[in-house]
Structures are given as C-alpha cells and as structure tokens.
Amino acid sequence: MNTYLLLKWVHVVSSVVLVGTGLGTAFFMFFTNRSGNLQAQAVVNRLVVRADAWFTAPAVLIQPATGIALAHLAGWPLSTPWIAVSLALFVFTGLLWLPVVWLQWRMAAMARTAVADGTPLPAAYSQHARWWERLGYPAFAAMLVVFALMVFTPSFTL
C-alpha cells in the first residue's frame, strides 16, 4: 500500500468518526434533553463530553493534517476551489464546535450538580441547550457540504 492510499484511508475513516460521533451524540443529547429525565441527562451529557474528547477532538486534528498531505501528494494547491471551500467550511465548523464543547461541559456540570443535590436543572441549562442546537445545525450542514466536496472534487469550480 502506498502513502497516498494509507493517508486517504485515515482521512476517510477520521471523517466518518468526526461526523458520525457528532451525529450520534447530537441524536442522544437532543432526545434526552426533551425527556425530562434528569438522571438520563446527566449520563448522556457526561458521555457526550467524553465522546468529544476521545473521538471528535482527535479526528478534528487528523482531518486537516491528512487532507493537506493528500492535496500535496496529489499535486493540488490548497487554493484549488473545492479544497479552499472545504478548508473554509472546516474552520467555520470548528468555530461553531468550540462554543458547543463549552456548552456541553457546562450542561454536564449542571446536570451532575442537579442529580447530586436532588434539585431540578437551572434555567441556564435550557438556554445552553438551545444554543447548543442553534450552533449544531449549521455545523453539521457545513460538514455535509465538505463530504460532498470530497466526493465530487474534480467537477467543483467557483
């Protein structure tokens, strides 16, 4: 196996981990937040934070490293339109993801405290959950566009 194919495999697998983890954790967080089950919210919040640390964060680092290396090996400048747009969307998604991570940490802490103290979630939890959703939708949409650009690379022009 040559270097290009190995990098391509790592790039594809890490993209699946990145988007798959995001979609999976968002699914569980979205529905658990609507359940009203405080114990479930505490567990899911804790696991979403953990999944981001274990899976999403490494994939966020691997994606640009392998993508830039692949472009270099293929002889495509980073100014190639589909690559430039992909990188811009990746940065855009990252700028949305960073506050989402902070929101998830805060929501996990609020849920953990509420369970420990036997109290309801504070009003701030719902506000955080709304922002978490508002930031998540455009981030996920941007990643779907990046997937499309990876698949339809030669035909994309500005």
mmCIF file of the C-alpha atoms, coordinates in Angstrom:
data_MODEL
# 
_entry.id   MODEL 
# 
loop_
_atom_site.group_PDB 
_atom_site.id 
_atom_site.type_symbol 
_atom_site.label_atom_id 
_atom_site.label_alt_id 
_atom_site.label_comp_id 
_atom_site.label_asym_id 
_atom_site.label_entity_id 
_atom_site.label_seq_id 
_atom_site.pdbx_PDB_ins_code 
_atom_site.Cartn_x 
_atom_site.Cartn_y 
_atom_site.Cartn_z 
_atom_site.occupancy 
_atom_site.B_iso_or_equiv 
_atom_site.pdbx_formal_charge 
_atom_site.auth_seq_id 
_atom_site.auth_comp_id 
_atom_site.auth_asym_id 
_atom_site.auth_atom_id 
_atom_site.pdbx_PDB_model_num 
ATOM 1   C CA . MET A 1 1   ? 0.000   0.000  0.000   1.00 0.00 ? 1   MET A CA 1 
ATOM 2   C CA . ASN A 1 2   ? 1.394   3.412  -0.889  1.00 0.00 ? 2   ASN A CA 1 
ATOM 3   C CA . THR A 1 3   ? 1.466   6.508  1.295   1.00 0.00 ? 3   THR A CA 1 
ATOM 4   C CA . TYR A 1 4   ? -1.323  8.264  -0.602  1.00 0.00 ? 4   TYR A CA 1 
ATOM 5   C CA . LEU A 1 5   ? -3.769  5.372  -0.165  1.00 0.00 ? 5   LEU A CA 1 
ATOM 6   C CA . LEU A 1 6   ? -2.886  4.978  3.509   1.00 0.00 ? 6   LEU A CA 1 
ATOM 7   C CA . LEU A 1 7   ? -3.447  8.715  4.123   1.00 0.00 ? 7   LEU A CA 1 
ATOM 8   C CA . LYS A 1 8   ? -6.681  8.565  2.140   1.00 0.00 ? 8   LYS A CA 1 
ATOM 9   C CA . TRP A 1 9   ? -7.912  5.666  4.279   1.00 0.00 ? 9   TRP A CA 1 
ATOM 10  C CA . VAL A 1 10  ? -7.036  7.530  7.508   1.00 0.00 ? 10  VAL A CA 1 
ATOM 11  C CA . HIS A 1 11  ? -8.726  10.669 6.122   1.00 0.00 ? 11  HIS A CA 1 
ATOM 12  C CA . VAL A 1 12  ? -11.930 8.834  5.219   1.00 0.00 ? 12  VAL A CA 1 
ATOM 13  C CA . VAL A 1 13  ? -12.086 6.901  8.499   1.00 0.00 ? 13  VAL A CA 1 
ATOM 14  C CA . SER A 1 14  ? -11.445 10.026 10.574  1.00 0.00 ? 14  SER A CA 1 
ATOM 15  C CA . SER A 1 15  ? -14.123 11.923 8.641   1.00 0.00 ? 15  SER A CA 1 
ATOM 16  C CA . VAL A 1 16  ? -16.598 9.157  9.429   1.00 0.00 ? 16  VAL A CA 1 
ATOM 17  C CA . VAL A 1 17  ? -15.568 9.253  13.100  1.00 0.00 ? 17  VAL A CA 1 
ATOM 18  C CA . LEU A 1 18  ? -15.875 13.050 13.174  1.00 0.00 ? 18  LEU A CA 1 
ATOM 19  C CA . VAL A 1 19  ? -19.293 13.321 11.564  1.00 0.00 ? 19  VAL A CA 1 
ATOM 20  C CA . GLY A 1 20  ? -20.607 10.038 12.928  1.00 0.00 ? 20  GLY A CA 1 
ATOM 21  C CA . THR A 1 21  ? -19.716 10.883 16.510  1.00 0.00 ? 21  THR A CA 1 
ATOM 22  C CA . GLY A 1 22  ? -21.226 14.339 16.075  1.00 0.00 ? 22  GLY A CA 1 
ATOM 23  C CA . LEU A 1 23  ? -24.469 12.976 14.660  1.00 0.00 ? 23  LEU A CA 1 
ATOM 24  C CA . GLY A 1 24  ? -24.708 10.175 17.208  1.00 0.00 ? 24  GLY A CA 1 
ATOM 25  C CA . THR A 1 25  ? -24.063 12.330 20.244  1.00 0.00 ? 25  THR A CA 1 
ATOM 26  C CA . ALA A 1 26  ? -26.363 15.048 18.927  1.00 0.00 ? 26  ALA A CA 1 
ATOM 27  C CA . PHE A 1 27  ? -29.156 12.488 18.479  1.00 0.00 ? 27  PHE A CA 1 
ATOM 28  C CA . PHE A 1 28  ? -28.896 11.244 22.049  1.00 0.00 ? 28  PHE A CA 1 
ATOM 29  C CA . MET A 1 29  ? -28.418 14.701 23.559  1.00 0.00 ? 29  MET A CA 1 
ATOM 30  C CA . PHE A 1 30  ? -31.346 16.167 21.583  1.00 0.00 ? 30  PHE A CA 1 
ATOM 31  C CA . PHE A 1 31  ? -33.817 13.492 22.666  1.00 0.00 ? 31  PHE A CA 1 
ATOM 32  C CA . THR A 1 32  ? -32.528 13.110 26.201  1.00 0.00 ? 32  THR A CA 1 
ATOM 33  C CA . ASN A 1 33  ? -32.877 16.854 26.741  1.00 0.00 ? 33  ASN A CA 1 
ATOM 34  C CA . ARG A 1 34  ? -36.535 16.548 25.792  1.00 0.00 ? 34  ARG A CA 1 
ATOM 35  C CA . SER A 1 35  ? -37.137 13.536 28.038  1.00 0.00 ? 35  SER A CA 1 
ATOM 36  C CA . GLY A 1 36  ? -37.166 15.456 31.300  1.00 0.00 ? 36  GLY A CA 1 
ATOM 37  C CA . ASN A 1 37  ? -35.258 12.558 32.883  1.00 0.00 ? 37  ASN A CA 1 
ATOM 38  C CA . LEU A 1 38  ? -32.572 14.275 34.909  1.00 0.00 ? 38  LEU A CA 1 
ATOM 39  C CA . GLN A 1 39  ? -30.540 11.123 35.541  1.00 0.00 ? 39  GLN A CA 1 
ATOM 40  C CA . ALA A 1 40  ? -30.507 10.320 31.810  1.00 0.00 ? 40  ALA A CA 1 
ATOM 41  C CA . GLN A 1 41  ? -29.486 13.885 31.010  1.00 0.00 ? 41  GLN A CA 1 
ATOM 42  C CA . ALA A 1 42  ? -26.591 13.691 33.460  1.00 0.00 ? 42  ALA A CA 1 
ATOM 43  C CA . VAL A 1 43  ? -25.353 10.402 31.991  1.00 0.00 ? 43  VAL A CA 1 
ATOM 44  C CA . VAL A 1 44  ? -25.751 11.444 28.345  1.00 0.00 ? 44  VAL A CA 1 
ATOM 45  C CA . ASN A 1 45  ? -24.125 14.834 28.912  1.00 0.00 ? 45  ASN A CA 1 
ATOM 46  C CA . ARG A 1 46  ? -21.158 13.167 30.611  1.00 0.00 ? 46  ARG A CA 1 
ATOM 47  C CA . LEU A 1 47  ? -20.795 10.673 27.760  1.00 0.00 ? 47  LEU A CA 1 
ATOM 48  C CA . VAL A 1 48  ? -21.131 13.341 25.053  1.00 0.00 ? 48  VAL A CA 1 
ATOM 49  C CA . VAL A 1 49  ? -18.290 15.303 26.641  1.00 0.00 ? 49  VAL A CA 1 
ATOM 50  C CA . ARG A 1 50  ? -16.260 12.103 26.809  1.00 0.00 ? 50  ARG A CA 1 
ATOM 51  C CA . ALA A 1 51  ? -17.026 11.195 23.158  1.00 0.00 ? 51  ALA A CA 1 
ATOM 52  C CA . ASP A 1 52  ? -15.884 14.635 22.027  1.00 0.00 ? 52  ASP A CA 1 
ATOM 53  C CA . ALA A 1 53  ? -12.617 14.232 23.934  1.00 0.00 ? 53  ALA A CA 1 
ATOM 54  C CA . TRP A 1 54  ? -11.951 10.651 22.816  1.00 0.00 ? 54  TRP A CA 1 
ATOM 55  C CA . PHE A 1 55  ? -13.235 10.705 19.226  1.00 0.00 ? 55  PHE A CA 1 
ATOM 56  C CA . THR A 1 56  ? -14.148 14.138 17.878  1.00 0.00 ? 56  THR A CA 1 
ATOM 57  C CA . ALA A 1 57  ? -11.079 16.085 19.042  1.00 0.00 ? 57  ALA A CA 1 
ATOM 58  C CA . PRO A 1 58  ? -8.550  13.603 17.589  1.00 0.00 ? 58  PRO A CA 1 
ATOM 59  C CA . ALA A 1 59  ? -10.500 13.491 14.311  1.00 0.00 ? 59  ALA A CA 1 
ATOM 60  C CA . VAL A 1 60  ? -10.505 17.310 14.205  1.00 0.00 ? 60  VAL A CA 1 
ATOM 61  C CA . LEU A 1 61  ? -6.700  17.191 14.294  1.00 0.00 ? 61  LEU A CA 1 
ATOM 62  C CA . ILE A 1 62  ? -6.325  14.270 11.872  1.00 0.00 ? 62  ILE A CA 1 
ATOM 63  C CA . GLN A 1 63  ? -8.678  15.681 9.221   1.00 0.00 ? 63  GLN A CA 1 
ATOM 64  C CA . PRO A 1 64  ? -6.718  18.771 8.160   1.00 0.00 ? 64  PRO A CA 1 
ATOM 65  C CA . ALA A 1 65  ? -3.364  17.017 8.564   1.00 0.00 ? 65  ALA A CA 1 
ATOM 66  C CA . THR A 1 66  ? -4.315  14.160 6.263   1.00 0.00 ? 66  THR A CA 1 
ATOM 67  C CA . GLY A 1 67  ? -6.307  16.386 3.906   1.00 0.00 ? 67  GLY A CA 1 
ATOM 68  C CA . ILE A 1 68  ? -3.426  18.807 3.392   1.00 0.00 ? 68  ILE A CA 1 
ATOM 69  C CA . ALA A 1 69  ? -0.989  15.900 2.973   1.00 0.00 ? 69  ALA A CA 1 
ATOM 70  C CA . LEU A 1 70  ? -3.294  14.289 0.396   1.00 0.00 ? 70  LEU A CA 1 
ATOM 71  C CA . ALA A 1 71  ? -3.612  17.531 -1.541  1.00 0.00 ? 71  ALA A CA 1 
ATOM 72  C CA . HIS A 1 72  ? 0.169   17.913 -1.531  1.00 0.00 ? 72  HIS A CA 1 
ATOM 73  C CA . LEU A 1 73  ? 0.756   14.331 -2.703  1.00 0.00 ? 73  LEU A CA 1 
ATOM 74  C CA . ALA A 1 74  ? -1.869  14.714 -5.434  1.00 0.00 ? 74  ALA A CA 1 
ATOM 75  C CA . GLY A 1 75  ? -0.325  17.988 -6.591  1.00 0.00 ? 75  GLY A CA 1 
ATOM 76  C CA . TRP A 1 76  ? -3.413  20.062 -5.792  1.00 0.00 ? 76  TRP A CA 1 
ATOM 77  C CA . PRO A 1 77  ? -2.679  23.511 -4.372  1.00 0.00 ? 77  PRO A CA 1 
ATOM 78  C CA . LEU A 1 78  ? -4.725  24.475 -1.313  1.00 0.00 ? 78  LEU A CA 1 
ATOM 79  C CA . SER A 1 79  ? -6.146  27.280 -3.468  1.00 0.00 ? 79  SER A CA 1 
ATOM 80  C CA . THR A 1 80  ? -7.944  24.677 -5.620  1.00 0.00 ? 80  THR A CA 1 
ATOM 81  C CA . PRO A 1 81  ? -11.566 25.828 -5.261  1.00 0.00 ? 81  PRO A CA 1 
ATOM 82  C CA . TRP A 1 82  ? -13.048 22.678 -3.725  1.00 0.00 ? 82  TRP A CA 1 
ATOM 83  C CA . ILE A 1 83  ? -10.123 22.386 -1.288  1.00 0.00 ? 83  ILE A CA 1 
ATOM 84  C CA . ALA A 1 84  ? -10.264 26.062 -0.307  1.00 0.00 ? 84  ALA A CA 1 
ATOM 85  C CA . VAL A 1 85  ? -14.034 25.857 0.265   1.00 0.00 ? 85  VAL A CA 1 
ATOM 86  C CA . SER A 1 86  ? -13.624 22.618 2.230   1.00 0.00 ? 86  SER A CA 1 
ATOM 87  C CA . LEU A 1 87  ? -10.977 24.171 4.457   1.00 0.00 ? 87  LEU A CA 1 
ATOM 88  C CA . ALA A 1 88  ? -13.089 27.289 4.990   1.00 0.00 ? 88  ALA A CA 1 
ATOM 89  C CA . LEU A 1 89  ? -16.118 25.181 5.933   1.00 0.00 ? 89  LEU A CA 1 
ATOM 90  C CA . PHE A 1 90  ? -13.950 23.085 8.253   1.00 0.00 ? 90  PHE A CA 1 
ATOM 91  C CA . VAL A 1 91  ? -12.746 26.241 10.025  1.00 0.00 ? 91  VAL A CA 1 
ATOM 92  C CA . PHE A 1 92  ? -16.341 27.560 10.139  1.00 0.00 ? 92  PHE A CA 1 
ATOM 93  C CA . THR A 1 93  ? -17.473 24.279 11.711  1.00 0.00 ? 93  THR A CA 1 
ATOM 94  C CA . GLY A 1 94  ? -14.624 24.445 14.226  1.00 0.00 ? 94  GLY A CA 1 
ATOM 95  C CA . LEU A 1 95  ? -15.614 27.972 15.215  1.00 0.00 ? 95  LEU A CA 1 
ATOM 96  C CA . LEU A 1 96  ? -19.112 26.661 15.926  1.00 0.00 ? 96  LEU A CA 1 
ATOM 97  C CA . TRP A 1 97  ? -17.863 23.495 17.626  1.00 0.00 ? 97  TRP A CA 1 
ATOM 98  C CA . LEU A 1 98  ? -15.700 25.264 20.222  1.00 0.00 ? 98  LEU A CA 1 
ATOM 99  C CA . PRO A 1 99  ? -18.636 27.021 21.915  1.00 0.00 ? 99  PRO A CA 1 
ATOM 100 C CA . VAL A 1 100 ? -20.645 23.785 21.600  1.00 0.00 ? 100 VAL A CA 1 
ATOM 101 C CA . VAL A 1 101 ? -17.939 21.978 23.581  1.00 0.00 ? 101 VAL A CA 1 
ATOM 102 C CA . TRP A 1 102 ? -18.059 24.665 26.268  1.00 0.00 ? 102 TRP A CA 1 
ATOM 103 C CA . LEU A 1 103 ? -21.875 24.422 26.362  1.00 0.00 ? 103 LEU A CA 1 
ATOM 104 C CA . GLN A 1 104 ? -21.678 20.636 26.702  1.00 0.00 ? 104 GLN A CA 1 
ATOM 105 C CA . TRP A 1 105 ? -19.215 20.919 29.601  1.00 0.00 ? 105 TRP A CA 1 
ATOM 106 C CA . ARG A 1 106 ? -21.487 23.424 31.341  1.00 0.00 ? 106 ARG A CA 1 
ATOM 107 C CA . MET A 1 107 ? -24.615 21.332 30.715  1.00 0.00 ? 107 MET A CA 1 
ATOM 108 C CA . ALA A 1 108 ? -22.869 18.223 32.039  1.00 0.00 ? 108 ALA A CA 1 
ATOM 109 C CA . ALA A 1 109 ? -21.797 20.100 35.174  1.00 0.00 ? 109 ALA A CA 1 
ATOM 110 C CA . MET A 1 110 ? -25.307 21.485 35.720  1.00 0.00 ? 110 MET A CA 1 
ATOM 111 C CA . ALA A 1 111 ? -26.895 18.051 35.288  1.00 0.00 ? 111 ALA A CA 1 
ATOM 112 C CA . ARG A 1 112 ? -24.313 16.396 37.564  1.00 0.00 ? 112 ARG A CA 1 
ATOM 113 C CA . THR A 1 113 ? -24.906 19.036 40.272  1.00 0.00 ? 113 THR A CA 1 
ATOM 114 C CA . ALA A 1 114 ? -28.690 18.775 39.983  1.00 0.00 ? 114 ALA A CA 1 
ATOM 115 C CA . VAL A 1 115 ? -28.553 14.991 40.401  1.00 0.00 ? 115 VAL A CA 1 
ATOM 116 C CA . ALA A 1 116 ? -26.128 15.229 43.341  1.00 0.00 ? 116 ALA A CA 1 
ATOM 117 C CA . ASP A 1 117 ? -28.185 17.922 45.081  1.00 0.00 ? 117 ASP A CA 1 
ATOM 118 C CA . GLY A 1 118 ? -31.577 16.443 44.223  1.00 0.00 ? 118 GLY A CA 1 
ATOM 119 C CA . THR A 1 119 ? -32.649 19.710 42.597  1.00 0.00 ? 119 THR A CA 1 
ATOM 120 C CA . PRO A 1 120 ? -34.103 20.492 39.166  1.00 0.00 ? 120 PRO A CA 1 
ATOM 121 C CA . LEU A 1 121 ? -31.894 21.743 36.371  1.00 0.00 ? 121 LEU A CA 1 
ATOM 122 C CA . PRO A 1 122 ? -31.331 25.504 36.447  1.00 0.00 ? 122 PRO A CA 1 
ATOM 123 C CA . ALA A 1 123 ? -32.936 27.671 33.747  1.00 0.00 ? 123 ALA A CA 1 
ATOM 124 C CA . ALA A 1 124 ? -29.476 28.202 32.271  1.00 0.00 ? 124 ALA A CA 1 
ATOM 125 C CA . TYR A 1 125 ? -29.468 24.546 31.204  1.00 0.00 ? 125 TYR A CA 1 
ATOM 126 C CA . SER A 1 126 ? -32.339 25.116 28.770  1.00 0.00 ? 126 SER A CA 1 
ATOM 127 C CA . GLN A 1 127 ? -30.673 28.258 27.434  1.00 0.00 ? 127 GLN A CA 1 
ATOM 128 C CA . HIS A 1 128 ? -27.454 26.333 26.886  1.00 0.00 ? 128 HIS A CA 1 
ATOM 129 C CA . ALA A 1 129 ? -29.355 23.508 25.181  1.00 0.00 ? 129 ALA A CA 1 
ATOM 130 C CA . ARG A 1 130 ? -31.000 25.964 22.779  1.00 0.00 ? 130 ARG A CA 1 
ATOM 131 C CA . TRP A 1 131 ? -27.636 27.494 21.858  1.00 0.00 ? 131 TRP A CA 1 
ATOM 132 C CA . TRP A 1 132 ? -26.137 24.023 21.531  1.00 0.00 ? 132 TRP A CA 1 
ATOM 133 C CA . GLU A 1 133 ? -28.792 23.198 18.918  1.00 0.00 ? 133 GLU A CA 1 
ATOM 134 C CA . ARG A 1 134 ? -28.541 26.540 17.104  1.00 0.00 ? 134 ARG A CA 1 
ATOM 135 C CA . LEU A 1 135 ? -24.802 26.095 16.674  1.00 0.00 ? 135 LEU A CA 1 
ATOM 136 C CA . GLY A 1 136 ? -25.034 22.405 15.821  1.00 0.00 ? 136 GLY A CA 1 
ATOM 137 C CA . TYR A 1 137 ? -27.341 22.639 12.796  1.00 0.00 ? 137 TYR A CA 1 
ATOM 138 C CA . PRO A 1 138 ? -25.119 24.872 10.628  1.00 0.00 ? 138 PRO A CA 1 
ATOM 139 C CA . ALA A 1 139 ? -22.007 22.982 11.740  1.00 0.00 ? 139 ALA A CA 1 
ATOM 140 C CA . PHE A 1 140 ? -23.489 19.665 10.668  1.00 0.00 ? 140 PHE A CA 1 
ATOM 141 C CA . ALA A 1 141 ? -24.750 21.136 7.377   1.00 0.00 ? 141 ALA A CA 1 
ATOM 142 C CA . ALA A 1 142 ? -21.276 22.509 6.654   1.00 0.00 ? 142 ALA A CA 1 
ATOM 143 C CA . MET A 1 143 ? -19.733 19.081 7.218   1.00 0.00 ? 143 MET A CA 1 
ATOM 144 C CA . LEU A 1 144 ? -22.227 17.529 4.793   1.00 0.00 ? 144 LEU A CA 1 
ATOM 145 C CA . VAL A 1 145 ? -21.082 20.041 2.183   1.00 0.00 ? 145 VAL A CA 1 
ATOM 146 C CA . VAL A 1 146 ? -17.451 19.103 2.918   1.00 0.00 ? 146 VAL A CA 1 
ATOM 147 C CA . PHE A 1 147 ? -18.359 15.434 2.341   1.00 0.00 ? 147 PHE A CA 1 
ATOM 148 C CA . ALA A 1 148 ? -19.932 16.378 -0.991  1.00 0.00 ? 148 ALA A CA 1 
ATOM 149 C CA . LEU A 1 149 ? -16.832 18.327 -1.978  1.00 0.00 ? 149 LEU A CA 1 
ATOM 150 C CA . MET A 1 150 ? -14.622 15.343 -1.125  1.00 0.00 ? 150 MET A CA 1 
ATOM 151 C CA . VAL A 1 151 ? -16.732 13.086 -3.353  1.00 0.00 ? 151 VAL A CA 1 
ATOM 152 C CA . PHE A 1 152 ? -17.317 15.460 -6.299  1.00 0.00 ? 152 PHE A CA 1 
ATOM 153 C CA . THR A 1 153 ? -13.820 17.003 -6.266  1.00 0.00 ? 153 THR A CA 1 
ATOM 154 C CA . PRO A 1 154 ? -12.947 17.309 -9.964  1.00 0.00 ? 154 PRO A CA 1 
ATOM 155 C CA . SER A 1 155 ? -16.198 18.915 -11.060 1.00 0.00 ? 155 SER A CA 1 
ATOM 156 C CA . PHE A 1 156 ? -16.365 21.692 -8.448  1.00 0.00 ? 156 PHE A CA 1 
ATOM 157 C CA . THR A 1 157 ? -15.319 25.153 -9.635  1.00 0.00 ? 157 THR A CA 1 
ATOM 158 C CA . LEU A 1 158 ? -16.054 28.686 -8.494  1.00 0.00 ? 158 LEU A CA 1 
# 
